[in-house]
Amino acid sequence: MRNLCVFCGSQSGTDARYRRTAIELGRLLAQRGHGLVYGGGHIGLMGIIADAVLEAGGTVTGVIPEPLTDRELAHETVTKLYVVSSMHERKALMASMSDAFVALPGGYGTLEELFEVIAWAQLGIHRKPIGLLNVAGFFDGLISFVEHAIAEGFVKSKYRGLFVTAEQPHTLLEALQRHQQPPTRRWLSEEET
């Protein structure tokens, strides 16, 4: 895993553990030689993890849509900042530059990005590991929902293995290194996505 894409909030959340875990993950990425690919913002958990990677001597690649550069305060001191025209272009570029994906706590945008890469894995578009950093049980409800969708027949049980979860950054990184996506059949070509 050369580059790890992290989806996370443009807010810091109410629990100090979210901030502490973002810092810990950022330092670990730099120490282990993984580059960070993220949404390019300088605020919230996005800015916190980017700053932690940079302070630990790592590389940070941000990707931000031009309309959000003012709203999310684009992080001007990252190693490389790509300003793109749309959210779709942002997600596609982040995915193409990344070898694995991690979701930290966040809001609708974080969840949308997470579920898109999970859906892409299910469709066979990529076979990259995906992980949820379940800080303070943040993703417990989402994991329960996935289990409910499986029980109700909307998600095949084998696809529960499309992502791994852990509560600590080092444990999640180790799980991502070992993770093997379950077999899927290719539904679409990259040109069709």
Secondary structure, DSSP 8 states (H G I E B T S, - for coil): --EEEEE--SS--SSHHHHHHHHHHHHHHHHTT-EEEE--BSSHHHHHHHHHHHHTT--EEEEEEGGGTTTTTB-TTSSEEEEESSHHHHHHHHHHT-SEEEE-S--HHHHHHHHHHHHHHHTTS----EEEE-GGGTTHHHHHHHHHHHHTTSS-GGGGGG-EEESSHHHHHHHHHH---------S-GGG-
